Amino acid sequence: MTAEIEKETEKLRELITRARVVLWDFDGPICRLFAGHSAERVAGELVEWLKRQGLRSLLTDTERGSPNPQEVLRAVARRHPGSDLVAELEGRLTQEEVRAAASAMPTAYADILIRTWTAVGSRLAITTNNSPQAARAYLDSRGLVTCFAPHIYGRTKELHLLKPDPHYLNRALSAMGAEPAAALMIGDSPTDFEAAHEARVPFLGYARNERKEKLLREGGAEHVVGSLKPLLRMLT
């Protein structure tokens, strides 16, 4: 093991062992929400619904072709913030995410890591741009909801509060009476890093492939892992 790897391992160990509160993003670090329920199809259905309302022109060609349903929702929200239209679209996305939770694929080692972190006395919270109903449904199906409840914070109809805004992280910290320096955020996207940075919370990136790691590194994340297994080893 090189000196550089040893140094990175020691930094990672310090992040893990000093965290008294762990703020988890949901889709990515805990599971792949749309593993069995295509996100691209959901995005397409949201676009089709807009077309049926005569609102096709609300979206650019790029937005209409986005495989990410949250991007479709955000695009509409930028043009009609706080409108009934946005509320309806958000509700439709929430329904699809709750359906997707039934076929979501667990991230390797996430379940046991969550249980272990809880067992050693750390407190956990969900801070996600997904629907909190979907997160709760998935966690309940895995017997994990008691590791987080009631601290499950996610998307509402106030879309301006989505990450990279630190709102959900700050809500969790406030509710748990925790200082940012005593917490750790685990996320898989640059917006997770930005929210953690703004909230002054140490950040650990999870990247299931090289593309995700590249995006996180370019977004400013210093510490990134490709598996949760090393975290589990450090805790046990």
Residue pairs with C-beta under 8 A, 6 or more apart in sequence:
1 9
8 223
9 230
11 223
12 204
12 223
12 225
12 230
12 231
12 234
13 234
15 184
15 202
15 204
15 223
16 184
16 231
16 234
16 235
17 234
17 235
18 182
19 122
19 182
19 183
19 184
19 202
20 121
20 122
20 123
20 178
20 182
20 183
21 122
21 123
21 124
21 125
21 172
21 173
21 176
21 178
21 182
21 183
21 184
22 117
22 122
22 123
22 124
22 125
22 183
22 184
22 185
22 186
23 124
23 125
23 126
23 127
23 169
23 172
23 173
23 183
23 184
23 185
23 186
23 196
23 201
24 30
24 114
24 124
24 125
24 126
24 127
24 128
24 148
24 185
24 186
24 187
25 126
25 127
25 128
25 185
25 186
25 187
25 188
25 189
25 192
26 33
26 126
26 128
26 130
26 134
26 135
26 138
26 154
27 33
27 34
27 128
27 130
27 188
28 107
28 187
28 188
28 189
28 206
28 208
28 212
29 107
29 110
29 186
29 187
29 188
29 206
29 228
30 106
30 107
30 110
30 114
30 126
30 138
30 139
31 104
31 105
31 106
31 107
31 110
31 138
32 104
32 105
32 107
32 208
33 39
33 97
33 100
33 101
33 104
33 130
33 134
33 138
34 42
34 100
34 104
35 103
35 104
35 105
36 100
36 102
36 103
36 104
36 105
37 96
37 99
37 100
37 102
37 103
37 104
39 67
39 68
39 69
39 100
40 67
42 69
42 93
42 96
42 100
43 66
43 67
43 68
43 69
43 71
43 72
45 92
45 96
46 69
46 72
46 73
46 89
46 92
46 93
47 59
47 64
47 72
49 89
49 92
50 56
50 58
50 59
50 72
50 76
50 89
53 85
55 85
56 64
58 75
58 76
58 79
58 80
59 72
59 75
59 76
60 75
63 71
63 72
63 75
66 72
66 75
69 93
69 96
70 93
70 129
70 162
72 89
73 86
73 89
73 90
73 93
73 159
74 159
74 162
76 85
76 86
76 89
77 86
77 159
77 160
80 86
81 159
81 160
82 157
82 158
86 157
86 159
87 157
90 155
90 157
90 159
93 131
94 131
94 133
94 134
94 155
97 130
97 131
97 133
97 134
98 131
98 133
98 134
98 137
100 134
101 134
101 135
101 137
101 138
101 141
102 137
102 141
104 138
106 142
107 206
107 208
107 228
108 227
108 228
108 229
109 227
109 228
109 229
109 231
109 232
110 228
111 142
111 144
112 232
113 228
113 231
113 232
113 235
114 124
114 144
114 147
115 144
115 147
116 232
116 235
116 236
117 124
117 147
117 235
118 124
118 147
120 235
123 151
123 176
123 178
124 147
124 148
124 151
125 148
125 151
125 152
125 153
125 172
125 175
125 176
126 132
126 135
126 139
126 148
126 151
126 152
126 153
126 154
127 153
127 154
127 163
127 168
127 169
127 171
127 172
127 185
127 195
128 135
128 153
128 154
128 155
128 168
129 154
129 155
129 162
129 163
129 191
130 154
130 155
131 154
131 155
132 152
132 153
132 154
132 155
133 154
134 154
135 152
135 154
136 145
136 149
136 152
139 145
139 147
139 148
139 152
150 175
151 172
151 175
151 176
153 168
153 171
153 172
154 168
155 162
161 167
161 168
162 191
163 169
163 191
163 192
163 194
163 195
164 190
164 191
164 194
164 195
164 198
165 195
165 198
166 195
166 196
166 198
166 199
168 195
169 185
169 195
169 196
169 199
169 201
170 199
172 178
173 179
173 180
173 183
173 199
173 201
180 199
180 200
180 201
181 200
181 202
183 201
183 202
184 201
184 202
184 203
184 204
185 192
185 195
185 196
185 199
185 201
185 202
185 203
185 204
186 203
186 204
186 205
186 206
187 193
187 195
187 196
187 203
187 204
187 205
187 206
188 205
188 206
188 207
188 208
188 212
188 216
189 212
189 215
189 216
189 219
190 215
190 216
190 218
190 219
190 220
190 221
192 203
192 205
193 203
193 205
193 216
193 219
193 220
193 221
194 219
194 220
196 202
196 203
197 203
197 220
203 221
203 222
203 223
204 223
204 224
204 225
205 213
205 216
205 217
205 221
205 223
205 224
205 225
206 224
206 225
206 226
206 228
207 213
207 215
207 216
207 224
207 225
207 226
208 226
213 224
213 226
216 224
217 224
225 231
